[in-house]
Amino acid sequence: MSGNHRKAVVMHYFDNMSCDEIGHILGKSSGTVKWWLHDARIAIEKGMNIMREYGEKSYRPGKLFMSCTGNPENNDEPMTCAKRKSAQNILLAAYNEPLTIIELCDELGISAPYIEDEVESLVENQFMNEVAKGKYQTDFVILPGNTPNVATKYIKPFSLNTITG
């Protein structure tokens, strides 16, 4: 959308201004403003249809906070392998059920060549497994929440048994 189209949409739908008021501010007739709003509605509808074809992670990416025990390798591997949003959202998308490359593309709204590279790296670094021909699934536990306290709550009972047991 051009600058004036965008301004008209914001003024009309967010600032609750009439077409006459918007026209006065932008130096255009109310008919021109109505035309812009009509064009904007069509553009927004097209955008919504495209978004519906993709999964939620294409427009609302998740964030994955990762932690592990032990000594990291050079360059803080393997943790750096899942630093990018694309890798994190592949792991989140394929957590509950195995997905194909095409299903991951649809969910994330990213082209296959980019997903293939990410999945290959995630499999190589043991974050994912190919559980069936062409289907990939996250290969570690993702705990709810995003604070270290959540991980401590789940891990502490096991670590005490390991140390004392």
N, C-alpha and C positions, 0 to 999 in steps of 0.2 A: 504494500500500500504506500502511496506517495505521502509526503508530509502533511498536506492539507486533508487528505482522506483520513489519515490517522488522527489528526487533531480533531476533525469533525466527529469521529467515532468516540474519542475520549470525552469530548465536551458533551455529546448527546447522551451516551450511555453511562458515563461515570460521574459527570458533573451535572446531569439532568437538565441540560440547557435545551431550549427549543431551537428549531431550525432557523427561525428569524434571528434569535440571539447569536447563534453561531455565524450566520451569514453576515451580520453586522460586524462582528469581531474580525472575521477573515476577509471582509470586503467583498463578499459574493452575495448573490441572491439566495433566498431560502430554497428556490427550485434547484439551484446548483448543489446546495447542501443536501437536499433530499436525494438527488442523483448520486452524490458521493456515498451517502449512507446505504443506498440500494446496492451500489457496486461493492461496498464493504461487506454487506450481509452475504452476497454471493461468494466473495473471496473467503470469508470466514467459514461458510458452509462447505466449500470445497476443501478447505484445510481440515475441518472436522471429519469429513469423509476419509481423507487420507490418514488422519490419526487413528480412526477406527480400524483401519487395515493393519496397523501396527499394535503391538502390545503396550501395556501401561509403562513399561520401562523405557519406551522410546520418547516419552514426554515427561516422565517422572522417574528419573533414575534413582536407584537405591544407593546407599553407601555402606560399605562393608569395613568394619574395623577388625583388624586381624592381630592375633597374638599367638605366640607359641613358646614352648619351653625348649631348652637346649642351646647350643652354640650356633649362631648363624654362620653361613659360609661367607666367602668373599662377596662384597657388594651387598651384604645383608640379605642374601638369597636364602630361602625362597620367597621371603615376604615381599621383595620388590617386584616379583612377577605379577602380583595382584594389586599394584598401586594405582593403575589406571581405572577410570570409571567403566570403560568397556569391559575389562577383565572382571571387575567386581560385579557388574550386572549380569554377565554371563554366568558367573558362579551363583548368584542369587536366583536367576531364572531357572537354572538347571538343578536346583537344590531338591525340590519335592518330587520331581519326575524327570527321567531322561528325555533330552530333546535332541532333535537333529539340527544340523547347521541351518537349514531353511527355517525351522521353527525358532531358533535363536535369532535369525535375521528378522523375522516377523515381529518377535517380541521386542527387540531392541531398536528396530528401524535402521539397521546398519547392513551394508552390502556384504555378501558372502566372502569375498576375498579377505576382508578385514576380520571377520568372525573366524574364518578358518585359521588365520595366523594366531589369533588369540587363543583359540581352543587348543591348537597344537602346542603352544607354549604352556598352557595350563595343564595339559595331559603330561607333557614332558617333565614338568615340575611337581607332578603328583597332586595337583589341586583337583583334577577331574580324572574320570575313567571313561573309556569307551565301553559301556556295559552291554551293548548289543551292536550289531553292524550299523555304524553311522549314528548311533545314539550316545550322547554324552551326559554324564551326571557328576555333580559336585561330590568330591570324595572326602569331605570332612564335616564335622558338626558345626552348624551355624546356630549360635544361641540367640534368643530374643534380647532386644535391648541393645544399648551401645556403650555400656559402662564396664569398667574392669570388675566392678562388684558382682555383676551377673556371672562372669566367668569364674570368679573366685567361689561363688556359691555352688556352682556345679562341679568344679575341679577339686576343691579342698577335701571333701570326704575321700576321694580316690588317692590324693597325694599323701594323706595321713596314713592310710593303709599301706601304701607302698613304702613309706619311710619306717613305720613301726612294725609292719607285718612280716 
